[in-house]
Amino acid sequence: MQKPLRQPVASVENDSLTSAELKAEMIELQMSMAHLELTVERLDQVITRQDKDLQTMQRQLQLIYNQVENQQGENGIAPFDVMADKPPHY
């Protein structure tokens, strides 16, 4: 869950920040950046895994297509014709 963005400590009217406020702001920014880097890294891992899965499925589908084509050619199976192969209840 992403935290809502918050307004910076300094406002337009008050540009003077104490050292402690600056350090707190810097720490918060560093934590936010670390969180974003971790999120990007995780998303990259997911995309990489999904790409590998997709490539595997594409190869499997191609093998299935090849098997179906070979079976149709060997057995002399005619393609399905809607008009010629009407079920009896029509």
Buried (B, 14 or more C-beta within 10 A) or exposed (E): EEEEEEEEEEEEEEEEBEEEEEEEBEEEEEEBEEEEEEEEEEEEEEEEEEEEEEEEEEEEEEEEEEEEEEEEEEEEEEEEEEEEEEEEEE
